[in-house]
Amino acid sequence: MPIQHFILFDGTDRDHLLPLTATRAVADLRIGIVTIKEKWEHSLHATASILTQPYLQPKYPSPKTTHTIYINAHFLPNTQLVQQIIDLPENKALCNENGIIAVHTTQPISTLNELHTLAVPTETISTKITYLKYPWNIFTFNGQEIRNDIQLLGLKPNPEKLSATNTILGNEIYVEDSVQCECSILNSTNGPIYLGKHSEVMEGCTIRAPFALCEHASLKMQAKIYGDTTIGPHCKVGGEVSNSVLLAYSNKGHDGFLGNSVIGEWCNLGADTNNSNLKNNYGKVKAYNYPSKNYIDTQLQFCGLIMGDHAKAAINTQFNTGTVVGVFANVFSAGFPPKFVPDFSWSNDVFELDKAYEVAQRVMERRAIDLNQEEKNILQYIFENRTK
């Protein structure tokens, strides 16, 4: 019986990726140029559905099928792994030290609990695979994934599409249609620079590879962008950015430093907002972990800011190393904010849900997007189950 469908599921480490996974399935995270779901679809040459948390599932309709291969979305595809998954026999699972990678089952499954408790023989593999467990893994592996996605998407360098007003170093520049880029410096001697459809690089920007500017995103004038950085779709970014990922629809429109960070969707960093990414003693950084409700060692010397969807920071906000800001948190205070800002925080108070809906609607309307009932239900669930 041929494989009918591929479904990407949230693994048991999903909560370690909070607050980024509070509002989305693991497969919907962006790393490199595209999302995890898009990576797997390109690798499998097939469409894939998503199996996620019950409160998120209405956002991701998934057919109930038989003869399906379920793939753990924490794992990123490579050629060898994809082939092993396609060749996986019926009613057998593939695993490694991080847990189940994929399950090929003839049984119809409709919930994560059914999948995680499914009893099938396992086959262990030692193939080297990139695994996302913590939010900081996203910026750590981002440069590698930009390179991988260039190959995955089958792109060919075409720096000749850029005008002569730009200074170009190296040849690994990939320019999609309708890109605007003038009077800027693009240095691709250390990897690829990708400019997505309808993206804009304003005058005076300096970019070092690897770098991805996704569709409809823009760099403000004289932005300084260091390598291993992704600016997601519809984001607007200025100032200085290093080894960071903005998922989509977020703004850092002014001067200020953002380094070794991951910013969710619909976030805004006020003018001259900065984050520290290195401790004064050069030691390893600790960051808040939702499952343990405590700070854990990231094992990283450089770790900046993790920010959930719809969070906002006032002008001149100064974030300490390893700060985690929850969904719909509104940060404004003198001095350094706490290293953990819970979901729906309004400084030292609570951002009431109705008010949050109003703000989200105003913000999203500017991009011609409505806050629908599905999204409201997700935000309500997060609000009712937030850390207090």
C-alpha positions in Angstrom: 0.0 0.0 0.0 1.6 3.4 -1.0 2.1 6.2 1.5 -1.1 8.3 1.5 0.1 11.2 3.5 2.8 12.9 5.5 2.0 14.5 8.8 4.4 16.6 10.9 3.7 16.4 14.6 4.8 18.2 17.8 7.3 16.1 19.7 7.4 15.6 23.5 9.9 18.5 23.8 7.4 21.0 22.3 7.0 22.9 25.6 10.8 23.6 25.8 10.3 25.8 22.7 7.8 28.0 24.5 6.9 30.9 24.1 7.5 30.5 20.4 5.2 27.4 20.2 2.5 28.9 22.3 0.8 30.3 19.2 2.0 27.8 16.5 2.8 24.2 15.8 6.5 23.3 15.9 6.4 22.7 12.1 5.4 26.4 11.7 8.6 27.7 13.1 11.0 29.4 10.6 14.7 28.6 10.6 16.9 29.5 7.6 14.8 30.8 4.8 11.6 28.7 5.1 9.5 27.1 7.8 10.1 23.5 9.0 6.9 22.4 7.2 8.2 23.9 3.9 11.6 22.2 4.4 9.9 18.8 4.7 7.5 19.4 1.8 10.4 20.4 -0.5 12.4 17.4 0.7 9.6 14.9 0.3 8.2 16.4 -2.9 4.8 16.2 -1.3 2.4 18.2 0.8 2.3 17.7 4.5 -0.3 18.3 7.2 0.3 19.2 10.9 -0.7 17.4 14.1 -0.4 19.7 17.1 -1.9 20.6 20.5 -5.7 20.4 20.8 -6.1 24.1 21.3 -3.9 24.8 18.2 -5.3 22.1 15.9 -8.2 24.2 14.5 -5.5 26.4 12.9 -4.1 23.3 11.1 -6.8 21.1 9.5 -5.5 17.6 9.2 -7.2 14.7 7.4 -7.6 11.5 9.3 -5.8 9.0 7.0 -4.4 5.5 7.0 -1.0 4.5 5.7 0.5 7.7 6.9 4.1 8.6 7.9 4.2 10.9 10.9 7.4 12.9 11.2 8.6 14.7 14.4 8.8 18.4 13.4 11.7 19.0 15.8 14.0 17.2 13.3 15.2 19.0 10.2 15.4 17.1 7.0 18.6 16.0 5.2 18.9 13.7 2.2 19.8 10.6 4.0 17.1 11.0 6.6 14.4 11.7 4.0 15.3 8.5 2.2 15.2 6.4 5.4 11.8 7.8 6.3 10.4 7.1 2.8 11.7 3.5 3.0 10.3 3.0 6.6 8.2 -0.2 6.6 4.6 -0.1 7.7 3.9 -0.2 11.5 7.5 0.7 12.4 9.2 3.7 13.9 12.5 5.4 13.4 14.3 6.9 16.4 17.6 8.2 17.8 18.7 9.5 21.2 16.3 12.4 21.0 13.3 10.1 20.6 10.9 9.1 17.8 11.8 10.6 14.4 9.1 9.1 12.3 6.3 6.5 12.5 4.8 4.7 9.5 1.4 3.4 10.6 -1.7 2.0 9.0 -3.9 3.2 11.9 -5.9 6.4 11.7 -4.6 8.8 14.3 -6.4 12.0 15.3 -4.5 13.2 18.5 -0.9 13.6 19.7 -1.7 11.4 22.6 -2.7 8.5 20.3 0.5 9.0 18.4 2.8 9.2 21.4 1.3 6.1 23.0 1.4 4.1 19.7 3.2 0.8 20.3 5.3 -0.2 17.3 8.7 -1.7 16.9 11.5 0.9 16.6 14.6 1.1 14.4 17.5 3.2 15.8 19.6 5.2 13.4 22.9 7.1 14.0 22.5 9.6 11.1 23.5 13.1 12.2 20.3 15.2 12.3 19.6 18.7 13.4 17.2 18.7 16.3 15.4 21.7 17.7 14.7 21.4 21.5 15.1 25.0 22.8 14.4 28.4 21.3 18.1 29.3 21.1 18.7 26.3 18.8 16.9 28.4 16.1 19.6 31.1 16.0 22.4 28.6 16.6 21.6 26.6 13.5 20.2 29.4 11.4 23.3 30.1 9.3 23.6 26.4 8.5 19.9 26.3 7.5 20.2 29.3 5.2 22.9 27.4 3.3 20.8 24.2 3.3 17.7 26.0 2.1 19.5 27.6 -0.9 20.3 24.1 -2.0 16.8 22.8 -1.1 15.1 25.5 -3.1 17.4 24.8 -6.1 18.4 28.5 -6.3 21.2 29.8 -8.6 23.3 32.9 -7.8 22.2 35.9 -9.8 24.0 39.0 -8.4 23.6 40.6 -11.8 20.0 41.4 -11.0 21.2 44.1 -8.6 21.9 47.5 -9.9 25.3 49.1 -10.2 24.7 51.4 -7.3 25.5 48.5 -5.0 28.9 47.2 -3.9 28.9 43.4 -4.2 31.6 41.1 -2.7 31.4 37.5 -3.6 29.0 35.7 -6.0 26.6 33.9 -3.6 23.7 36.4 -3.9 20.3 35.1 -4.7 17.7 37.7 -5.9 14.0 36.9 -6.4 11.6 39.0 -8.5 10.6 42.5 -7.6 13.5 43.2 -5.2 14.5 46.8 -4.5 18.1 47.3 -3.4 20.2 50.4 -4.0 23.4 52.0 -2.7 24.2 49.1 -0.3 27.1 46.8 0.5 26.4 43.0 0.2 29.3 40.7 1.3 28.7 37.1 0.3 32.2 35.9 0.7 31.2 33.8 3.7 28.0 32.3 2.4 24.7 33.1 0.7 22.7 36.3 0.7 19.0 35.7 -0.2 16.6 38.5 -1.1 13.0 37.3 -1.3 10.2 38.5 -3.5 9.2 42.1 -3.1 11.8 42.7 -0.4 13.6 46.0 0.0 17.1 47.0 1.0 17.1 50.7 1.5 20.1 52.9 0.9 23.2 52.6 2.9 22.7 49.1 4.3 25.6 46.8 5.0 25.0 43.0 4.9 27.2 40.1 5.7 26.3 36.5 4.8 24.7 34.1 5.5 21.6 36.2 5.4 18.0 35.9 4.3 15.5 38.7 3.7 12.1 37.0 3.1 9.3 38.2 0.9 7.9 41.7 1.5 10.5 42.3 4.3 12.6 45.4 4.4 15.8 46.8 5.8 15.7 50.4 6.8 18.4 52.9 5.8 21.9 52.2 7.0 21.0 49.0 8.7 24.0 46.8 9.7 23.3 43.1 9.4 25.8 40.5 10.5 25.7 36.8 9.4 23.4 33.9 10.4 20.4 36.3 10.4 16.9 35.8 8.9 14.4 38.6 8.5 11.0 36.9 8.1 8.2 37.9 5.7 6.8 41.4 6.1 9.3 42.4 8.8 10.9 45.8 9.0 14.3 46.1 10.5 16.8 48.8 11.2 19.9 49.3 13.4 22.3 46.5 14.1 21.3 42.8 14.0 23.5 39.8 14.4 22.7 36.0 14.3 19.0 36.6 14.9 15.7 35.3 13.5 12.5 37.4 13.2 9.7 34.9 12.3 7.3 37.3 10.4 5.3 40.6 10.6 7.6 42.0 13.3 9.3 45.4 13.5 12.6 46.6 14.7 12.5 49.8 12.7 15.1 51.9 14.5 18.6 52.0 15.8 19.5 49.6 18.6 21.2 46.2 18.8 19.6 42.8 18.5 21.9 39.8 18.7 21.6 36.0 19.2 17.8 36.3 19.4 14.5 34.9 18.1 11.6 37.3 17.8 8.0 35.9 17.1 5.3 37.4 14.9 3.6 40.8 15.4 6.3 42.0 17.8 7.6 45.6 18.0 10.9 46.8 19.5 10.8 50.5 20.2 13.5 52.9 19.1 16.9 52.3 20.7 15.9 49.0 22.2 19.0 46.9 22.8 19.7 43.4 24.1 22.8 42.1 25.8 24.0 38.8 24.3 27.2 38.4 26.4 27.6 38.4 30.2 30.2 40.7 31.7 32.1 37.7 33.1 31.9 35.9 29.6 30.2 32.9 31.3 27.5 30.6 30.0 24.0 32.2 29.8 21.0 30.9 31.7 17.5 31.4 30.3 13.9 30.7 31.6 12.5 27.3 30.7 8.7 26.9 30.7 8.5 23.2 31.6 10.8 23.4 34.6 9.6 26.9 35.6 13.2 27.8 36.2 16.3 29.1 34.6 18.4 26.5 32.8 22.0 26.6 31.4 21.8 27.3 27.6 25.5 26.1 27.3 25.9 29.2 25.2 28.3 32.2 25.8 26.2 34.3 23.4 22.4 34.3 24.0 20.2 37.3 23.7 16.4 37.7 23.6 13.6 35.2 23.0 10.2 37.0 22.4 6.8 35.4 21.9 4.2 36.6 19.4 2.5 40.1 19.9 5.0 41.2 22.5 6.1 44.8 22.6 9.0 46.8 24.0 9.0 50.5 24.7 11.7 52.9 23.5 15.1 52.6 25.1 14.3 49.1 26.6 17.5 47.3 27.7 17.2 43.5 27.7 19.7 41.5 29.7 21.4 38.3 28.4 19.1 35.3 28.0 15.8 37.3 28.5 12.6 35.4 27.7 9.5 37.5 27.0 6.1 35.8 26.7 3.2 36.2 24.3 1.5 39.6 24.5 3.9 40.9 27.1 4.2 44.7 27.1 7.6 45.7 28.4 8.1 49.3 29.7 10.1 50.2 32.8 13.2 51.9 34.0 16.4 49.8 34.1 16.6 46.2 33.0 13.3 44.3 32.8 13.2 40.9 34.5 14.9 38.1 32.7 11.5 36.4 32.4 8.4 38.4 31.5 5.3 36.1 31.6 2.6 36.0 28.9 0.2 38.9 29.0 2.3 41.0 31.3 1.6 44.8 31.3 4.7 46.0 33.2 3.9 44.7 36.7 0.2 44.2 35.9 -1.9 42.0 33.5 -2.7 42.8 30.0 -6.5 42.1 29.9 -7.6 39.8 27.1 -10.2 42.1 25.6 -7.6 44.9 25.4 -5.1 42.5 23.9 -7.6 41.6 21.2 -8.1 45.3 20.4 -4.3 45.9 20.0 -3.8 42.8 17.9 -6.7 43.9 15.6 -5.2 47.3 15.1 -1.7 46.0 14.5 -2.9 43.3 12.0 -5.2 45.6 10.1 -2.1 47.6 9.1 -1.1 44.5 7.1 -4.7 43.9 5.8 -5.1 40.8 8.1 -8.0 40.2 10.5 -7.7 38.7 13.9 -10.1 35.7 13.4 -11.9 33.7 16.0 -9.4 30.8 15.7 -6.6 33.2 16.7 -8.7 34.7 19.5 -9.4 31.2 20.9 -5.7 30.4 20.9 -4.9 33.7 22.7 -7.6 33.0 25.2 -6.2 29.6 26.0 -2.7 31.1 26.5 -4.2 33.8 28.7 -6.1 31.3 30.9 -3.1 29.0 31.3 -0.3 31.6 31.6 2.4 31.5 34.3 1.3 33.8 37.1 
